[in-house]
């Protein structure tokens, strides 16, 4: 297996990367329909995942490996540069292999995953203008005389609305009989 050129992870030199295998995937939402088949109605992109395997060697191999572990512990987002540059990557996992083939270092497997960052923004919202506020206030229709139909309503809000309308249902203006049926909903 050919070894690729030197790579850098978060400013740390990786002596030899044997492979990096980026995965770009989507989630597809599927729904079952009456005839037993399914339809896909939505696709959502997953963040890229990048497994890296290689070796770190030399007298500074352990300090470099510890720097990578520290970046992981600090939840630092890193840039990985090899043939392709990947930015905003989180170090998801680190595993090392220590055997007789490498005396002054180790083999490693590191998994990176892209993190999408968002920032909140505060926006100044002004209060309604005095004219808009005045338009929203209920108007006083004065004292209205309403004749009862013998039925009592338990809906105080509806009674209030009807009395402010001047008894305009079933028979007319001020002094008319108010009878209305309210059905829920909008």
N, C-alpha and C positions, 0 to 999 in steps of 0.2 A: 504494500500500500504506500503510495506516494505521500509524503508529508508536505503540507501547504506552507507558504511563507509565514513568517512571524506575525502574530496577531497581538492586539492590545485590548484589554478589558479594563475599563475604568482607569486608564493610565498605567496599568500593570502589564508588563511584558509577559506574554505567554510564549515560551521558547518554541514549541512546535504544536500545531493544532492538526490532529489526524483527520478530524471531520467536524463540520458543523452542518446540521440538518434542519434548516428552518421549515416550520409548518405554518401554512396560512390556511385557515379553515373558516367555514361558515356554519351556523346553526340554521336549519331549515325547519320551520313549523309545519307540521302536517296534521290535517284534520280528516277523520273518517267520514265518508258520506254513505247514503242509503244503500248503494249497490255493493258495498263492501270494499271498494277501493278507497284510496285517500288522495287528497289534493294538498299541494304545498301553496301557502299563501303569504309567506314572509321569509326573508333571509336576513340574518344578523351576523355581522363579521365578528369573529373571535380575535383577540389580540394574538399577534404572532408569538410562537414559542420556538426557542432556539437551543437545542441540546448541543454542547461543545465537548469534544474529547481531545485530549492531548497530553503534553508533558511539560513540567516545569523542572529545570535542572540548574545546577550551579551553586556556588556558595551562598547566594542570596535567595535560593528557592523557597526556604521556609518563611522568611520575612515577606516575600511577595504573596505567597499563599495566605499568610495571616492577614495581609492587607485586603485581599479579596474577601476573606471571611468577615473582616471588620466592616467592609462596605455592606455585606449582607446583613449583619447584625444591626447596623445603623439604618437599614432600609433605604440605602442610597440608590438612586437611579443612576445607571451607568451607560456608557457608550461602548459598544463592541465593534472593533474595526478589524476586518480581515479582507476578504474579497469584496464584501458588501459592508456598509456601515449601518448599524442598528442603534438608534438612540432611545432614551427613556426606557431602558430595560431594567427589570428587577432580577436580582439573583435569587432564584427560587430554590435551587438546591446545589450543594457541592458534595461530591464524594471523591475520595482519593484512594489510590491503590499503591501499596508499597511492596515491591518484590525485588528479587535479585537482579533483575535486568537494569534497574536504575539505582546507582549507588548514592548520588548526591541530589536527589529530588524525588519526584513521584509522578505517576500518571494521574489524570484528573478527569472527572465528568462534571460539567457545570450546566445547569439548565437556566436559561434566561427567558423572561416573559415580558412583553411590552406592557407598560402601564399608561393608561390614558388619564391625564390629569385635567381637572376642571378647576376653575376659580370662580368663587362667588363674587358678585358685584352688587354694591349698594346703590340704589337709585333714589333720588329725591323726588317725592311725590307731593305735589302741592294740594292744599285743601280745595274743595269746590269753590267756585266764585260765589260772591254774595247773591247774584241773580239766580244761579242754579239752586242754591240752598233755599232761597225764598220760593222758588217754583215747587220744590219738593214738600214744603210744609202744607198741611191740610188747611183748607180755607174754612172759616167759620160761616156757616149758612144761617146763623141766627137761630132763634127759637122756632121749632117746627111742631105743629100739632099733628099727631098721628092717631087715627082711629084704629082700635084693635079689632081683629077679625075673630077673636076668641082663642086664638092659638098663641102660645107663648114660645118665644125663641130662647134657646139656651146659648146662642151664639152672639156674645156681646160685640165681637168685632164686626159681624155682619149687620147687627142692629145699628151700630155706629155708622157704618158705611151707608146704609139705607137712609138713615136720618139725615146724613150730610148731603144726600142727593135730593132731598126735598120731597120724598115720598113719590117719586116719579113712576113707580110700578103700578100696574092695574088701576087705573083710574085717575092718575094725574098728579097735579101739582100739590102745593101746600095744602095740607088738610085732607089729602086723598088717602085711600086705604093702601097699606103696604102689605103685600103678601108675595113672597118669592121663595123659590126652592133653590138651595145651593147644592150642587153636586161637586164632590172633591175633584181635584186636578187643577191643571193650569190652563 
